[in-house]
Every structure is written in C-alpha cells, then in structure tokens.
C-alpha cells in the first residue's frame, strides 16, 4: 500500500498499522505454538497406542491411532500455512517500520 509520507496524518496511521501487524504476528506465533503442541499430543497418543496394543487393549489402540492420525494431519496441514503467514507478517511489519522511520525523517525535514 502506498502512503504519502509528507502528510501530517501518516504517522498516526502507520503507527496504528504497525500495532495491528504486531498483534497479528503475536497471534500467528501463538497458533504456530499450538500446532507444535498438537504434534506433541500426536506423539503421546502414538506411544499410548503402542502401549495399549501390547497390553491386549486392541480397540483402545485403534482409537488412539485414529486420534494420532488426526493430530498429525492437522499439524501437517496447518503448520506450514502458519509459518508462511508469520513470515509474510514479519516482512510487512519490517516494511511498515521502515516507512514509519522515513516518514519521521521527512516530517522533521519539512519546514513549518
């Protein structure tokens, strides 16, 4: 998005956009952490399924394997998307911060 860096209203607008992007990035990081936790849950369920299989609780082992597959697929589908969105949010945040710094310099250089 293009901004008029000489406009007197651009600094509050950019500051607002930066704050929104930082909040978005924090949310994406939280979701990515949740995706890693889902993978840990899948490992735990798999261990439980193996233990259940060898203790002759085959039905429980089958259910646990089903939930393991569900957790693994959830992680497989969402973790790369979250990583991509977090990277693009970081790039956009860096661009916004750079624009803000340029606007501050231009505002100081502008004669009153």
N, C-alpha and C positions, 0 to 999 in steps of 0.2 A: 504494500500500500504506500502511496506517495504522500508525503507530508510537506507542507510549506514551513520550512524551518525558520523563516523570518517572522512568522505570525506570532503575535503575543499569546495566543491561545494554545500553541503547540506544546509547550512544556507541561501544562497540566494533563493534556490529552495523552502525551507519550508516557507520563508518569502513571496514569491510570492503566494504559495498555501494558506497561511493564508489570504492574502489580497483578493484573489479571493473568498474564502469562506465567508469572512466578507461582500463582495459585494453581494454575493448570498443571504446571510441571510438578508441583508437590503432589497433586492428585495422581498423576501418572506414575510417579515414583512409588506411591503407596499401593497402587494397583499392581505394579510390577513385583513389589514385595509379596503381595498376596498370591500372585502367580507362582512365585518360588515356594511359598508355603504350601500351595496345592501340590506341587511336585514332591515336597517332603511328606505330605499326607499320603500320596500315592506310594511312596517307598514304604511307609509304615504299614499301609494296607497290604502291600505285597508280602512283607515279612509276616504279617498276621495270617495271610492266606497260606503261605508255605507252612507255617507252624500248624495251622488248622488241618491242612492236608495230611501231614504226618501224624497227627493225633486222631486220625479217623473221623474228623468232622468235615466230610466232603462237601456237604451242602453249604456250610458256612464259608468254606474255602472258595467255592464257586461264586458266592455273593461278594466276598471280599475281592476276588479277581475282577469281577464286573465293575465294582466301585474303583478299583485300581485303574482299570482301563478308562473309565470315565474321567478320573482326575488327570491321567496322563494326556488324554486327548484335549481336555480343557487347557492344560498348560501348553501343549503343542500348538494349539490354535491361537491363544491369546498372548503368550509371552513375546513372540516376535512382533506382533502388532503394537503392543505396549512399548517395546523398545524403539520401534520406528517412530511412533508418535512422540516419545520422550526426546529422541534425537532432534526431530524437527522442531519441537517446542524449545529446546535449548538453542538451536540456531536462530529461531525467531526472536528469542529473548536477547541474544547477543546483538542481533541487528537493531532491535529497539533501543537497547542501551547505547549502542554506537550513535544512533540517530539522536538520542537524548543529549549525549555529550556534544555532538555537533551543534544542536540547537542552542545549548547553553553558551557555547563559544560565539555563535552568531548573535545571540541576544546581547552578550556583553560588548561585542564589537559595534553593534548598531548604535548610531548616535541618538541621543534622547531628544 
